[in-house]
């Protein structure tokens, strides 16, 4: 799911810069940097799988459009 030419530290910087919701930043970092799958994230954040998917898709589009 990550971009092949970008490091985890660069991803973390983009997330911090472009994702304004603290919750969404945490979710994106757990998925894109830590590699946690969607179902465990849904449990961790007490959200539905579809909510987590929407946050990941929208956030990924946002940050990867900046590189």
Secondary structure as GFF3:
##gff-version 3
##sequence-region A 1 67
A	DSSP	alpha_helix	8	18	.	.	.	ID=ss1
A	DSSP	alpha_helix	22	32	.	.	.	ID=ss2
A	DSSP	alpha_helix	38	44	.	.	.	ID=ss3
A	DSSP	alpha_helix	49	64	.	.	.	ID=ss4
###
